[in-house]
Amino acid sequence: MVNAKINGKDIQVPENTTILEAAKLNHIKIPHLCYLKGVNEIGACRVCVVEIEGQDRLVSSCNTVLQEGMSVLTNSPKARQARRVNVELILSQHNARCAECVRSGNCELQTTANDLGINSFPYHKDLPAFDWNKEFPLIRDAQKCIKCMRCVQVCDEIQAMHVWDVSRTGSRTTVDVTGGKDITEADCTVCGQCITHCPVGALTVRDDTQKVRDAFADKDKIMIASVAPAVRTSWGEQLGLTHDEASANRLATALRAAGFDYVFDTDFSADLTIMEEASEFVEKLKNAGKNKFPMFTSCCPGWVRFVKMVFPDLVPQLSSAKSPQQMFGAIIKTWYAQILGVEPEKIYHVSFMPCTAKKYECDVSCMDSSGARDVDVVLTVRELGRLIRSEGIDVTALE
């Protein structure tokens, strides 16, 4: 064990513990932007700098190991001033029009700047010009990128897809698609992990909530929602509901209040997927000599994209069955349309999913040669929260 002091408090932590982790273990907050434990510990943002008594230079707490007898000051005037300047410099190359950003109120840079009392920009703004395919489900805004490298490391070290890389040099250094490719040409599985770990709004999911609002305004449309199990368990977090309050029934009530005529649970088509894939597997077993095994599920569009790009030789071993999302869409636009006695075109089917790749699947999947979709639009959990708030629904008052 290592004995040291942080802000005058005697602490004891295991050997090889960084100053940042030691502070966390002792409920002492050190702000940081680029740090991800075990993934991104490069000290790029310099926001976590601290002062060590007896040393002239400040050190980054995220990759400096706490030593025996060390006395650390996390918020000394010297450390605080350096931290403030570093954040101001980051803001000088950041599009800080927060009211236009979907991460406003849930942005680590915004929170850090507010905590440091930064309410003006002393440095000249220098925002890079950029171009991006806005039709792709994953959206990147280079003017919001703070070069923290989280997306690069998560994609390299966790997902092993190597979609992102450092581009250009000097003051023009930024993050871009590896090899300067268009995102549609990259080996991106649209898993969304880079979006999840981006501390700002540089990486986001394409926002399709306006499409749903437009559909609500069309009185001829029959609005049908299908909700994935993962959405049911997480939808209330951003709306301030407790786990007990954020029930599936309350979510159904909220969706009805928003304007949906029917609300379904995707569990139903998940059961269909199991039966369809099992039936296909049995048929393959009957002709085992003509088929390669194992047979892989096709229920996840991110997984299917991964196989096609990285292991194309395994594509014939993928199940031919649609995913639960697309099966549900096919049922809604055929069998359920017959039950309602309407043409499929009158139904507007919105699928609420936890995964960015489901948007991609919706974009490329059509019910027939006419171009009609099984699913009209996919909204993520974050978009669900924005949709509910935009409709002025107080979820705490719903039964």
DRENGU-386543 format. One record per residue (C-alpha): x, y, z; residue number from 1; residue in three letters. Coordinates in nm, 2 decimals. Example, Ala and Ser with C-alpha at 12.3 -4.5 7.8 and 13.67 -1.06 7.14 Angstrom:
<recs>
REC   east  north     up seq type
REC   1.23  -0.45   0.78   1  ALA
REC   1.37  -0.11   0.71   2  SER
</recs>
This chain:
<recs>
REC   east  north     up seq type
REC   0.00   0.00   0.00   1  MET
REC   0.10   0.36  -0.06   2  VAL
REC   0.06   0.63   0.20   3  ASN
REC   0.02   0.99   0.07   4  ALA
REC  -0.18   1.31   0.10   5  LYS
REC  -0.43   1.47  -0.13   6  ILE
REC  -0.54   1.82  -0.03   7  ASN
REC  -0.40   1.76   0.32   8  GLY
REC  -0.60   1.44   0.37   9  LYS
REC  -0.41   1.13   0.46  10  ASP
REC  -0.49   0.84   0.22  11  ILE
REC  -0.38   0.49   0.16  12  GLN
REC  -0.42   0.32  -0.18  13  VAL
REC  -0.27   0.02  -0.36  14  PRO
REC   0.06   0.05  -0.54  15  GLU
REC   0.06   0.17  -0.90  16  ASN
REC  -0.26   0.37  -0.85  17  THR
REC  -0.27   0.70  -1.04  18  THR
REC  -0.34   1.02  -0.87  19  ILE
REC  -0.67   1.05  -1.05  20  LEU
REC  -0.79   0.70  -0.94  21  GLU
REC  -0.66   0.76  -0.59  22  ALA
REC  -0.86   1.08  -0.57  23  ALA
REC  -1.17   0.90  -0.69  24  LYS
REC  -1.13   0.63  -0.43  25  LEU
REC  -1.13   0.90  -0.17  26  ASN
REC  -1.42   1.10  -0.31  27  HIS
REC  -1.21   1.38  -0.43  28  ILE
REC  -1.31   1.51  -0.77  29  LYS
REC  -1.05   1.60  -1.04  30  ILE
REC  -1.21   1.72  -1.36  31  PRO
REC  -1.09   1.54  -1.68  32  HIS
REC  -1.21   1.51  -2.04  33  LEU
REC  -0.99   1.26  -2.23  34  CYS
REC  -0.94   0.99  -1.96  35  TYR
REC  -1.10   0.64  -1.99  36  LEU
REC  -0.96   0.40  -1.74  37  LYS
REC  -0.76   0.12  -1.91  38  GLY
REC  -0.84   0.26  -2.26  39  VAL
REC  -0.73   0.62  -2.29  40  ASN
REC  -0.47   0.74  -2.04  41  GLU
REC  -0.27   0.97  -2.26  42  ILE
REC  -0.32   1.30  -2.08  43  GLY
REC  -0.42   1.48  -2.40  44  ALA
REC  -0.66   1.74  -2.26  45  CYS
REC  -0.44   1.85  -1.96  46  ARG
REC  -0.76   1.93  -1.77  47  VAL
REC  -0.67   1.69  -1.49  48  CYS
REC  -0.34   1.87  -1.40  49  VAL
REC  -0.25   1.88  -1.03  50  VAL
REC   0.03   2.03  -0.82  51  GLU
REC   0.27   1.81  -0.63  52  ILE
REC   0.43   1.99  -0.33  53  GLU
REC   0.80   2.03  -0.39  54  GLY
REC   0.78   2.01  -0.77  55  GLN
REC   0.77   2.31  -1.00  56  ASP
REC   0.58   2.15  -1.29  57  ARG
REC   0.22   2.05  -1.28  58  LEU
REC   0.15   1.68  -1.38  59  VAL
REC  -0.15   1.51  -1.54  60  SER
REC  -0.32   1.31  -1.27  61  SER
REC  -0.46   1.05  -1.51  62  CYS
REC  -0.12   0.90  -1.59  63  ASN
REC   0.10   0.99  -1.29  64  THR
REC   0.13   0.72  -1.03  65  VAL
REC   0.09   0.82  -0.67  66  LEU
REC   0.42   0.77  -0.48  67  GLN
REC   0.49   0.71  -0.11  68  GLU
REC   0.48   1.03   0.09  69  GLY
REC   0.36   1.24  -0.20  70  MET
REC   0.15   1.55  -0.12  71  SER
REC  -0.09   1.64  -0.39  72  VAL
REC  -0.30   1.96  -0.43  73  LEU
REC  -0.58   1.91  -0.68  74  THR
REC  -0.72   2.26  -0.68  75  ASN
REC  -0.44   2.49  -0.59  76  SER
REC  -0.44   2.84  -0.75  77  PRO
REC  -0.16   2.72  -0.99  78  LYS
REC  -0.35   2.40  -1.09  79  ALA
REC  -0.68   2.58  -1.12  80  ARG
REC  -0.54   2.86  -1.34  81  GLN
REC  -0.37   2.61  -1.57  82  ALA
REC  -0.69   2.40  -1.59  83  ARG
REC  -0.89   2.71  -1.67  84  ARG
REC  -0.65   2.82  -1.95  85  VAL
REC  -0.65   2.46  -2.10  86  ASN
REC  -1.03   2.46  -2.11  87  VAL
REC  -1.03   2.81  -2.26  88  GLU
REC  -0.79   2.69  -2.53  89  LEU
REC  -1.01   2.38  -2.60  90  ILE
REC  -1.31   2.61  -2.63  91  LEU
REC  -1.12   2.83  -2.88  92  SER
REC  -1.14   2.54  -3.13  93  GLN
REC  -1.49   2.42  -3.03  94  HIS
REC  -1.83   2.52  -3.16  95  ASN
REC  -1.98   2.63  -2.83  96  ALA
REC  -2.33   2.70  -2.96  97  ARG
REC  -2.47   2.47  -2.69  98  CYS
REC  -2.83   2.55  -2.75  99  ALA
REC  -2.80   2.38  -3.09 100  GLU
REC  -2.63   2.07  -2.96 101  CYS
REC  -2.81   1.75  -2.86 102  VAL
REC  -2.55   1.70  -2.58 103  ARG
REC  -2.64   2.03  -2.41 104  SER
REC  -2.69   1.95  -2.04 105  GLY
REC  -2.51   1.62  -2.08 106  ASN
REC  -2.17   1.74  -2.20 107  CYS
REC  -1.85   1.70  -2.00 108  GLU
REC  -1.69   2.00  -2.16 109  LEU
REC  -1.99   2.22  -2.08 110  GLN
REC  -2.00   2.10  -1.72 111  THR
REC  -1.62   2.15  -1.67 112  THR
REC  -1.64   2.50  -1.82 113  ALA
REC  -1.93   2.59  -1.59 114  ASN
REC  -1.75   2.45  -1.29 115  ASP
REC  -1.45   2.66  -1.37 116  LEU
REC  -1.66   2.97  -1.40 117  GLY
REC  -1.58   3.02  -1.77 118  ILE
REC  -1.84   3.25  -1.92 119  ASN
REC  -1.63   3.43  -2.19 120  SER
REC  -1.37   3.33  -2.45 121  PHE
REC  -1.05   3.52  -2.44 122  PRO
REC  -0.90   3.35  -2.74 123  TYR
REC  -0.98   3.38  -3.11 124  HIS
REC  -1.21   3.12  -3.24 125  LYS
REC  -1.07   2.89  -3.51 126  ASP
REC  -1.32   2.63  -3.63 127  LEU
REC  -1.23   2.39  -3.91 128  PRO
REC  -1.43   2.35  -4.22 129  ALA
REC  -1.56   2.00  -4.27 130  PHE
REC  -1.80   1.79  -4.47 131  ASP
REC  -2.00   1.48  -4.36 132  TRP
REC  -2.26   1.25  -4.50 133  ASN
REC  -2.57   1.35  -4.30 134  LYS
REC  -2.76   1.05  -4.43 135  GLU
REC  -2.54   0.80  -4.24 136  PHE
REC  -2.67   0.71  -3.89 137  PRO
REC  -2.35   0.82  -3.72 138  LEU
REC  -2.29   1.20  -3.75 139  ILE
REC  -1.95   1.36  -3.68 140  ARG
REC  -1.91   1.74  -3.63 141  ASP
REC  -1.54   1.83  -3.66 142  ALA
REC  -1.61   2.17  -3.51 143  GLN
REC  -1.70   2.01  -3.18 144  LYS
REC  -1.42   1.76  -3.17 145  CYS
REC  -1.18   1.83  -2.88 146  ILE
REC  -0.91   1.58  -2.99 147  LYS
REC  -0.94   1.37  -2.67 148  CYS
REC  -0.88   1.05  -2.88 149  MET
REC  -1.15   0.86  -2.69 150  ARG
REC  -1.32   0.75  -3.01 151  CYS
REC  -0.99   0.64  -3.16 152  VAL
REC  -0.90   0.43  -2.86 153  GLN
REC  -1.24   0.27  -2.80 154  VAL
REC  -1.26   0.17  -3.17 155  CYS
REC  -0.91   0.04  -3.17 156  ASP
REC  -0.87  -0.12  -2.83 157  GLU
REC  -1.23  -0.24  -2.75 158  ILE
REC  -1.40  -0.28  -3.09 159  GLN
REC  -1.09  -0.35  -3.29 160  ALA
REC  -1.24  -0.19  -3.60 161  MET
REC  -0.99   0.10  -3.64 162  HIS
REC  -1.24   0.33  -3.80 163  VAL
REC  -1.09   0.65  -3.65 164  TRP
REC  -0.74   0.79  -3.67 165  ASP
REC  -0.54   1.12  -3.61 166  VAL
REC  -0.54   1.33  -3.93 167  SER
REC  -0.31   1.62  -4.03 168  ARG
REC  -0.04   1.78  -3.82 169  THR
REC   0.03   2.08  -3.60 170  GLY
REC  -0.25   2.32  -3.53 171  SER
REC  -0.46   2.14  -3.80 172  ARG
REC  -0.45   1.81  -3.61 173  THR
REC  -0.79   1.65  -3.59 174  THR
REC  -0.96   1.31  -3.58 175  VAL
REC  -1.11   1.17  -3.90 176  ASP
REC  -1.20   0.84  -4.07 177  VAL
REC  -0.89   0.63  -4.12 178  THR
REC  -0.73   0.68  -4.46 179  GLY
REC  -0.95   0.98  -4.53 180  GLY
REC  -1.24   0.76  -4.64 181  LYS
REC  -1.60   0.86  -4.64 182  ASP
REC  -1.77   0.70  -4.34 183  ILE
REC  -1.98   0.49  -4.58 184  THR
REC  -1.66   0.33  -4.71 185  GLU
REC  -1.51   0.26  -4.37 186  ALA
REC  -1.54  -0.07  -4.18 187  ASP
REC  -1.78   0.09  -3.94 188  CYS
REC  -2.03  -0.15  -3.77 189  THR
REC  -2.23   0.15  -3.65 190  VAL
REC  -2.20   0.00  -3.30 191  CYS
REC  -2.22   0.35  -3.14 192  GLY
REC  -1.94   0.30  -2.89 193  GLN
REC  -1.75   0.61  -3.02 194  CYS
REC  -2.07   0.81  -2.97 195  ILE
REC  -2.12   0.68  -2.61 196  THR
REC  -1.76   0.77  -2.51 197  HIS
REC  -1.74   1.11  -2.68 198  CYS
REC  -1.74   1.36  -2.40 199  PRO
REC  -1.90   1.63  -2.62 200  VAL
REC  -2.13   1.64  -2.92 201  GLY
REC  -1.87   1.57  -3.19 202  ALA
REC  -2.01   1.22  -3.24 203  LEU
REC  -2.39   1.18  -3.23 204  THR
REC  -2.67   0.97  -3.37 205  VAL
REC  -2.86   1.11  -3.67 206  ARG
REC  -3.16   1.28  -3.52 207  ASP
REC  -3.49   1.15  -3.68 208  ASP
REC  -3.73   1.29  -3.42 209  THR
REC  -3.86   1.55  -3.66 210  GLN
REC  -3.97   1.27  -3.90 211  LYS
REC  -4.19   1.14  -3.63 212  VAL
REC  -4.34   1.48  -3.54 213  ARG
REC  -4.42   1.53  -3.91 214  ASP
REC  -4.60   1.19  -3.91 215  ALA
REC  -4.80   1.29  -3.60 216  PHE
REC  -4.92   1.59  -3.79 217  ALA
REC  -5.05   1.37  -4.07 218  ASP
REC  -5.40   1.27  -3.95 219  LYS
REC  -5.43   1.00  -4.21 220  ASP
REC  -5.14   0.81  -4.06 221  LYS
REC  -5.19   0.53  -3.81 222  ILE
REC  -4.90   0.56  -3.57 223  MET
REC  -4.75   0.24  -3.43 224  ILE
REC  -4.46   0.21  -3.19 225  ALA
REC  -4.26  -0.10  -3.11 226  SER
REC  -4.03  -0.09  -2.81 227  VAL
REC  -3.72  -0.30  -2.75 228  ALA
REC  -3.66  -0.46  -2.41 229  PRO
REC  -3.34  -0.26  -2.35 230  ALA
REC  -3.53   0.06  -2.41 231  VAL
REC  -3.79  -0.04  -2.15 232  ARG
REC  -3.52  -0.07  -1.89 233  THR
REC  -3.34   0.26  -1.96 234  SER
REC  -3.59   0.51  -2.10 235  TRP
REC  -3.66   0.69  -1.77 236  GLY
REC  -3.31   0.78  -1.67 237  GLU
REC  -3.28   1.09  -1.88 238  GLN
REC  -3.63   1.20  -1.77 239  LEU
REC  -3.55   1.19  -1.40 240  GLY
REC  -3.75   0.88  -1.32 241  LEU
REC  -3.64   0.62  -1.07 242  THR
REC  -3.62   0.25  -1.17 243  HIS
REC  -3.95   0.17  -1.02 244  ASP
REC  -4.12   0.48  -1.18 245  GLU
REC  -3.98   0.40  -1.53 246  ALA
REC  -4.21   0.10  -1.59 247  SER
REC  -4.30  -0.04  -1.93 248  ALA
REC  -4.67   0.06  -1.86 249  ASN
REC  -4.57   0.42  -1.80 250  ARG
REC  -4.37   0.42  -2.12 251  LEU
REC  -4.66   0.29  -2.31 252  ALA
REC  -4.88   0.57  -2.16 253  THR
REC  -4.62   0.83  -2.25 254  ALA
REC  -4.61   0.71  -2.61 255  LEU
REC  -4.98   0.71  -2.64 256  ARG
REC  -4.98   1.07  -2.49 257  ALA
REC  -4.73   1.16  -2.76 258  ALA
REC  -4.96   1.05  -3.04 259  GLY
REC  -4.91   0.68  -3.10 260  PHE
REC  -5.23   0.48  -3.17 261  ASP
REC  -5.08   0.14  -3.08 262  TYR
REC  -4.78   0.05  -2.87 263  VAL
REC  -4.62  -0.30  -2.90 264  PHE
REC  -4.33  -0.48  -2.73 265  ASP
REC  -4.06  -0.62  -2.96 266  THR
REC  -4.04  -0.93  -2.74 267  ASP
REC  -4.31  -1.08  -2.96 268  PHE
REC  -4.10  -1.07  -3.27 269  SER
REC  -3.79  -1.18  -3.07 270  ALA
REC  -3.98  -1.50  -3.01 271  ASP
REC  -4.06  -1.52  -3.38 272  LEU
REC  -3.68  -1.48  -3.46 273  THR
REC  -3.60  -1.77  -3.23 274  ILE
REC  -3.86  -1.99  -3.40 275  MET
REC  -3.75  -1.89  -3.75 276  GLU
REC  -3.38  -1.94  -3.69 277  GLU
REC  -3.45  -2.27  -3.51 278  ALA
REC  -3.66  -2.39  -3.80 279  SER
REC  -3.38  -2.29  -4.05 280  GLU
REC  -3.12  -2.46  -3.84 281  PHE
REC  -3.32  -2.79  -3.83 282  VAL
REC  -3.36  -2.77  -4.21 283  GLU
REC  -2.98  -2.73  -4.25 284  LYS
REC  -2.92  -3.02  -4.02 285  LEU
REC  -3.14  -3.24  -4.24 286  LYS
REC  -2.90  -3.16  -4.52 287  ASN
REC  -2.58  -3.13  -4.31 288  ALA
REC  -2.36  -3.24  -4.59 289  GLY
REC  -2.46  -2.94  -4.81 290  LYS
REC  -2.42  -2.68  -4.53 291  ASN
REC  -2.14  -2.53  -4.33 292  LYS
REC  -2.17  -2.50  -3.95 293  PHE
REC  -2.20  -2.33  -3.71 294  PRO
REC  -2.50  -2.13  -3.83 295  MET
REC  -2.49  -1.77  -3.70 296  PHE
REC  -2.78  -1.55  -3.59 297  THR
REC  -2.86  -1.25  -3.81 298  SER
REC  -3.06  -1.07  -3.54 299  CYS
REC  -2.80  -0.79  -3.49 300  CYS
REC  -2.73  -0.56  -3.78 301  PRO
REC  -2.39  -0.45  -3.63 302  GLY
REC  -2.29  -0.81  -3.62 303  TRP
REC  -2.40  -0.87  -3.97 304  VAL
REC  -2.21  -0.57  -4.10 305  ARG
REC  -1.90  -0.69  -3.90 306  PHE
REC  -1.92  -1.04  -4.06 307  VAL
REC  -1.96  -0.89  -4.41 308  LYS
REC  -1.66  -0.66  -4.37 309  MET
REC  -1.42  -0.86  -4.17 310  VAL
REC  -1.51  -1.23  -4.23 311  PHE
REC  -1.69  -1.23  -4.56 312  PRO
REC  -1.63  -1.61  -4.59 313  ASP
REC  -1.87  -1.66  -4.30 314  LEU
REC  -2.16  -1.48  -4.47 315  VAL
REC  -2.32  -1.80  -4.61 316  PRO
REC  -2.34  -1.93  -4.25 317  GLN
REC  -2.56  -1.63  -4.14 318  LEU
REC  -2.92  -1.71  -4.08 319  SER
REC  -3.15  -1.58  -4.36 320  SER
REC  -3.40  -1.47  -4.10 321  ALA
REC  -3.47  -1.10  -4.05 322  LYS
REC  -3.40  -0.93  -3.71 323  SER
REC  -3.67  -0.89  -3.45 324  PRO
REC  -3.71  -0.53  -3.55 325  GLN
REC  -3.76  -0.61  -3.92 326  GLN
REC  -3.98  -0.91  -3.85 327  MET
REC  -4.20  -0.69  -3.64 328  PHE
REC  -4.21  -0.43  -3.92 329  GLY
REC  -4.31  -0.70  -4.18 330  ALA
REC  -4.59  -0.82  -3.95 331  ILE
REC  -4.72  -0.47  -3.89 332  ILE
REC  -4.72  -0.38  -4.26 333  LYS
REC  -4.89  -0.71  -4.37 334  THR
REC  -5.09  -0.91  -4.11 335  TRP
REC  -5.17  -0.62  -3.88 336  TYR
REC  -5.26  -0.40  -4.17 337  ALA
REC  -5.52  -0.66  -4.26 338  GLN
REC  -5.64  -0.68  -3.90 339  ILE
REC  -5.70  -0.30  -3.91 340  LEU
REC  -5.84  -0.32  -4.26 341  GLY
REC  -5.61  -0.05  -4.40 342  VAL
REC  -5.34  -0.03  -4.67 343  GLU
REC  -4.98  -0.07  -4.54 344  PRO
REC  -4.90   0.28  -4.66 345  GLU
REC  -5.13   0.43  -4.40 346  LYS
REC  -4.93   0.28  -4.12 347  ILE
REC  -4.63   0.47  -3.99 348  TYR
REC  -4.41   0.23  -3.78 349  HIS
REC  -4.16   0.37  -3.54 350  VAL
REC  -3.91   0.13  -3.37 351  SER
REC  -3.75   0.24  -3.05 352  PHE
REC  -3.41   0.07  -3.02 353  MET
REC  -3.10   0.10  -2.81 354  PRO
REC  -2.86   0.06  -3.10 355  CYS
REC  -2.73   0.30  -3.37 356  THR
REC  -2.69   0.00  -3.61 357  ALA
REC  -3.07  -0.04  -3.61 358  LYS
REC  -3.10   0.29  -3.79 359  LYS
REC  -2.87   0.16  -4.06 360  TYR
REC  -3.07  -0.16  -4.08 361  GLU
REC  -3.39   0.04  -4.12 362  CYS
REC  -3.23   0.25  -4.40 363  ASP
REC  -3.12  -0.05  -4.61 364  VAL
REC  -3.42  -0.28  -4.55 365  SER
REC  -3.72  -0.27  -4.77 366  CYS
REC  -4.04  -0.48  -4.75 367  MET
REC  -4.07  -0.52  -5.13 368  ASP
REC  -3.94  -0.40  -5.46 369  SER
REC  -4.16  -0.08  -5.44 370  SER
REC  -3.92   0.06  -5.18 371  GLY
REC  -4.17   0.04  -4.89 372  ALA
REC  -4.01  -0.01  -4.55 373  ARG
REC  -4.09  -0.26  -4.29 374  ASP
REC  -3.99   0.01  -4.03 375  VAL
REC  -4.04   0.38  -4.12 376  ASP
REC  -3.80   0.52  -3.87 377  VAL
REC  -3.58   0.41  -3.58 378  VAL
REC  -3.53   0.63  -3.27 379  LEU
REC  -3.27   0.56  -3.00 380  THR
REC  -3.33   0.60  -2.63 381  VAL
REC  -3.19   0.95  -2.63 382  ARG
REC  -3.42   1.05  -2.91 383  GLU
REC  -3.71   0.89  -2.73 384  LEU
REC  -3.64   1.13  -2.43 385  GLY
REC  -3.62   1.43  -2.66 386  ARG
REC  -3.95   1.33  -2.83 387  LEU
REC  -4.13   1.30  -2.50 388  ILE
REC  -3.99   1.63  -2.37 389  ARG
REC  -4.07   1.81  -2.70 390  SER
REC  -4.44   1.70  -2.67 391  GLU
REC  -4.45   1.87  -2.33 392  GLY
REC  -4.54   1.54  -2.15 393  ILE
REC  -4.48   1.53  -1.77 394  ASP
REC  -4.40   1.16  -1.73 395  VAL
REC  -4.42   1.18  -1.35 396  THR
REC  -4.79   1.26  -1.38 397  ALA
REC  -4.87   0.97  -1.60 398  LEU
REC  -5.04   0.66  -1.47 399  GLU
</recs>
